[in-house]
Amino acid sequence: MTQLHLKNLNVTIDKGELVSFLQDDYQYIHQKGTPGWRSADTEMFPVIGPTDQANFRVETPKGAAIQDQHGLLRELTYTCIEATETTAVFEKKYSANIKVRNSKFPDKSTEEWLSWPYDFNFKKQFTLSENALEVAFIISGENGMPFMLGYHPAFNLQTKKPVIETTTKEITLEEVLAVGSRAYQVADCTEITLKDKKSITLKSNGFGNFMLWTEVTNMVCIEPISFYPYAVDQKNLHEGFMTLGESAAQFSVELILN
């Protein structure tokens, strides 16, 4: 476990996964073992969304890549490459066409092995300040590599009627639940606030959109995304790709305590 600490804020990271964000004794992050989801956070890369209806194939300039839901990054293991009292950096490296075992096989997928036709290096950097935790992502690799990126944190809910606010609208938990597994789309949005017993604001850079998901009333996932995957048919998921340039692509999300 990696621990970050500053005044009354404490962060716990387990092999790159944000498993706790405490302000005094108030827990903002969904806890594993409670109803809703078996994780606390994860990344969606190099694709976002399901691929089963496309036979788990996603088109790239180098041909079809075998990808399960939300990509193969989550099947790789982070290495901690730097840690101080207020910062931590984790890294995943992938070499083109290396087969990665799919944890969804055989119960939830017909594909035992996943692969991607490009090299990439993926860094996840945590920086704790007096009222916020910034989570930054630095992606480097082959010039021209297509990709999508989504960050998938889950937040603990402690009241019966939490509200999610953007600058233009208010979204209830009931509305998110009604959408189901597709996730509620919040397009063209870079700032969103969860108002529960305490409030937390997510301010994103580079993503451009959010989606919201839950199937229970004790947690909600507020996910910055580069592309909403249900905007297209699964066979056309490649339409949502960004393209990596010569320099690294950088994205970030600030979790700001109000």
C-alpha positions as CSV (number, residue, x, y, z in Angstrom):
1,M,0.0,0.0,0.0
2,T,1.1,3.6,-0.8
3,Q,0.0,6.3,1.7
4,L,-0.2,10.0,1.0
5,H,-0.8,12.5,3.9
6,L,-1.3,16.2,4.2
7,K,-2.9,17.8,7.3
8,N,-6.3,16.1,7.7
9,L,-6.2,14.4,4.3
10,N,-5.2,10.8,3.9
11,V,-5.0,8.8,0.7
12,T,-4.4,5.1,0.3
13,I,-3.4,3.6,-3.1
14,D,-3.2,-0.2,-3.6
15,K,-1.0,-1.0,-6.7
16,G,-2.2,2.1,-8.5
17,E,-5.8,1.8,-7.4
18,L,-7.2,4.7,-5.3
19,V,-8.9,2.7,-2.5
20,S,-9.3,5.5,0.1
21,F,-9.6,9.3,0.3
22,L,-10.2,10.4,3.8
23,Q,-10.9,13.9,5.2
24,D,-10.6,13.3,8.9
25,D,-12.9,10.3,9.2
26,Y,-15.1,11.0,6.2
27,Q,-14.6,8.5,3.3
28,Y,-15.2,9.7,-0.2
29,I,-14.2,6.5,-2.1
30,H,-16.5,3.4,-2.5
31,Q,-15.1,0.6,-0.4
32,K,-14.5,-2.9,-1.8
33,G,-16.8,-5.5,-0.3
34,T,-19.8,-3.1,0.0
35,P,-22.6,-3.4,-2.6
36,G,-22.1,-2.1,-6.1
37,W,-18.7,-2.8,-7.6
38,R,-15.7,-5.0,-6.8
39,S,-13.2,-2.1,-7.5
40,A,-12.6,1.4,-6.2
41,D,-11.2,2.9,-9.4
42,T,-9.8,1.8,-12.7
43,E,-8.9,3.2,-16.2
44,M,-10.6,2.5,-19.5
45,F,-7.9,2.3,-22.2
46,P,-7.3,2.0,-25.1
47,V,-11.0,1.6,-25.7
48,I,-14.1,2.6,-23.6
49,G,-17.3,0.5,-23.6
50,P,-18.4,-3.0,-24.5
51,T,-17.1,-4.9,-27.5
52,D,-19.0,-8.2,-27.3
53,Q,-21.4,-7.3,-30.1
54,A,-18.4,-6.7,-32.3
55,N,-17.0,-10.1,-31.6
56,F,-14.5,-8.4,-29.3
57,R,-12.7,-6.8,-32.3
58,V,-12.0,-3.1,-32.6
59,E,-10.7,-1.6,-35.9
60,T,-7.3,0.2,-35.8
61,P,-5.0,1.4,-38.7
62,K,-3.0,-1.8,-38.0
63,G,-6.0,-4.1,-38.3
64,A,-8.5,-5.5,-35.8
65,A,-7.4,-5.6,-32.1
66,I,-8.9,-8.1,-29.6
67,Q,-10.4,-6.0,-26.8
68,D,-12.9,-6.7,-24.0
69,Q,-15.0,-4.2,-22.2
70,H,-13.0,-1.0,-21.5
71,G,-9.8,-2.3,-23.0
72,L,-6.8,-4.3,-21.8
73,L,-5.0,-1.8,-19.5
74,R,-6.9,-3.0,-16.5
75,E,-5.4,-6.5,-17.0
76,L,-1.8,-5.1,-16.6
77,T,-0.1,-4.5,-13.2
78,Y,1.1,-1.1,-12.1
79,T,4.6,-0.5,-10.8
80,C,5.3,2.3,-8.3
81,I,8.2,4.3,-9.7
82,E,8.0,7.3,-7.3
83,A,6.5,8.0,-3.9
84,T,6.7,10.9,-1.4
85,E,4.4,12.0,1.4
86,T,2.1,13.9,-1.0
87,T,2.9,12.3,-4.5
88,A,3.0,8.9,-6.1
89,V,3.6,7.8,-9.7
90,F,2.6,4.4,-11.1
91,E,3.4,2.9,-14.5
92,K,2.2,0.2,-16.9
93,K,4.1,-0.7,-20.0
94,Y,2.9,-2.7,-23.0
95,S,4.7,-4.1,-26.0
96,A,2.7,-4.4,-29.3
97,N,0.8,-7.6,-29.9
98,I,1.7,-9.2,-26.6
99,K,-1.2,-11.4,-25.5
100,V,-2.7,-10.5,-22.1
101,R,-5.0,-12.9,-20.3
102,N,-8.6,-11.7,-20.0
103,S,-9.9,-12.0,-16.4
104,K,-13.5,-12.1,-17.8
105,F,-12.8,-15.4,-19.5
106,P,-14.6,-17.8,-19.5
107,D,-17.5,-16.7,-17.3
108,K,-18.1,-13.3,-19.0
109,S,-16.2,-13.5,-22.3
110,T,-15.3,-15.9,-25.1
111,E,-11.9,-14.3,-25.5
112,E,-9.1,-15.8,-23.3
113,W,-6.4,-13.4,-24.7
114,L,-6.4,-9.7,-25.5
115,S,-3.9,-7.7,-27.5
116,W,-3.2,-4.3,-29.0
117,P,-1.0,-3.6,-32.1
118,Y,1.0,-0.7,-30.6
119,D,3.6,-0.2,-27.8
120,F,2.5,2.2,-25.1
121,N,3.6,3.5,-21.7
122,F,0.9,4.6,-19.3
123,K,1.6,6.6,-16.1
124,K,-0.9,7.5,-13.3
125,Q,0.3,10.2,-11.0
126,F,-1.3,11.2,-7.7
127,T,-0.7,14.7,-6.2
128,L,-2.3,15.6,-2.8
129,S,-2.8,19.3,-1.9
130,E,-4.6,21.0,1.0
131,N,-8.1,20.6,-0.5
132,A,-7.7,18.3,-3.5
133,L,-6.3,15.1,-5.0
134,E,-5.1,15.4,-8.6
135,V,-5.0,12.2,-10.6
136,A,-3.0,12.7,-13.8
137,F,-2.5,10.3,-16.8
138,I,0.5,10.5,-19.1
139,I,0.3,8.4,-22.3
140,S,3.3,7.9,-24.6
141,G,3.9,5.5,-27.4
142,E,3.9,5.2,-31.1
143,N,3.1,8.3,-33.1
144,G,-0.4,7.8,-34.7
145,M,-1.7,5.3,-32.1
146,P,-5.5,5.5,-31.8
147,F,-6.9,5.5,-28.3
148,M,-9.7,6.4,-25.9
149,L,-9.3,7.2,-22.2
150,G,-11.7,7.1,-19.4
151,Y,-11.1,7.3,-15.6
152,H,-13.5,5.2,-13.6
153,P,-13.6,6.2,-9.8
154,A,-16.4,5.1,-7.5
155,F,-17.7,7.4,-4.8
156,N,-19.2,6.4,-1.5
157,L,-22.8,7.7,-0.8
158,Q,-24.0,8.4,2.7
159,T,-27.4,10.0,2.1
160,K,-30.6,8.8,0.5
161,K,-30.9,11.6,-2.1
162,P,-27.5,12.7,-3.3
163,V,-27.4,15.1,-6.3
164,I,-24.9,15.5,-9.1
165,E,-24.6,19.0,-10.5
166,T,-23.0,20.4,-13.7
167,T,-23.0,24.1,-14.6
168,T,-26.2,23.6,-16.5
169,K,-28.2,20.9,-14.8
170,E,-28.9,18.7,-11.8
171,I,-29.0,14.9,-12.0
172,T,-30.6,12.7,-9.4
173,L,-29.4,9.2,-8.4
174,E,-32.7,7.8,-9.7
175,E,-31.9,9.2,-13.2
176,V,-28.6,7.4,-13.2
177,L,-30.1,4.2,-11.9
178,A,-32.7,4.3,-14.6
179,V,-30.1,4.3,-17.4
180,G,-28.7,1.0,-16.2
181,S,-25.5,-0.5,-17.6
182,R,-25.2,1.9,-20.5
183,A,-24.2,4.7,-18.1
184,Y,-25.7,8.2,-18.1
185,Q,-24.1,10.6,-20.6
186,V,-23.0,14.1,-19.6
187,A,-21.6,15.5,-22.8
188,D,-19.3,18.5,-23.3
189,C,-18.6,18.8,-19.6
190,T,-15.4,19.4,-17.6
191,E,-16.7,20.0,-14.1
192,I,-19.2,18.1,-12.0
193,T,-20.1,18.1,-8.3
194,L,-21.4,15.3,-6.2
195,K,-23.5,16.7,-3.3
196,D,-23.9,14.2,-0.6
197,K,-23.3,14.4,3.2
198,K,-20.2,16.3,2.0
199,S,-19.5,17.6,-1.5
200,I,-16.7,16.8,-3.9
201,T,-16.1,18.4,-7.3
202,L,-14.4,16.7,-10.3
203,K,-12.6,19.1,-12.6
204,S,-11.1,17.4,-15.7
205,N,-8.6,18.4,-18.3
206,G,-8.3,16.7,-21.7
207,F,-11.4,14.4,-21.4
208,G,-14.3,16.7,-22.4
209,N,-17.1,14.5,-21.2
210,F,-18.4,12.5,-18.2
211,M,-20.6,9.4,-17.8
212,L,-22.3,8.3,-14.6
213,W,-23.0,4.7,-13.5
214,T,-24.4,2.8,-10.6
215,E,-26.7,-0.1,-9.9
216,V,-27.0,0.5,-6.2
217,T,-27.8,3.4,-3.9
218,N,-24.6,3.4,-1.7
219,M,-22.2,4.4,-4.5
220,V,-21.9,6.2,-7.8
221,C,-19.2,6.2,-10.5
222,I,-18.4,9.7,-11.9
223,E,-16.2,9.0,-15.0
224,P,-14.3,11.5,-17.1
225,I,-14.2,10.1,-20.6
226,S,-12.8,11.2,-24.0
227,F,-15.7,9.5,-25.8
228,Y,-19.2,8.2,-24.9
229,P,-19.1,4.6,-26.3
230,Y,-22.9,4.2,-26.7
231,A,-22.9,7.1,-29.2
232,V,-22.1,4.5,-31.9
233,D,-22.7,0.9,-32.7
234,Q,-20.0,-1.4,-31.2
235,K,-18.7,-2.3,-34.7
236,N,-17.9,1.4,-35.2
237,L,-16.3,2.0,-31.8
238,H,-13.1,3.1,-33.7
239,E,-15.0,6.4,-34.6
240,G,-14.3,7.6,-31.0
241,F,-10.5,7.3,-31.2
242,M,-8.2,10.1,-30.5
243,T,-4.7,9.9,-32.0
244,L,-1.4,10.0,-30.1
245,G,1.1,12.5,-31.5
246,E,4.9,12.7,-31.2
247,S,4.8,14.0,-27.6
248,A,3.0,12.4,-24.7
249,A,-0.8,13.0,-24.2
250,Q,-1.7,14.3,-20.8
251,F,-5.0,14.2,-19.0
252,S,-6.0,15.0,-15.4
253,V,-8.8,15.0,-12.9
254,E,-8.9,17.0,-9.7
255,L,-11.0,15.7,-6.8
256,I,-11.7,18.9,-5.0
257,L,-13.2,18.9,-1.5
258,N,-15.8,21.7,-1.0
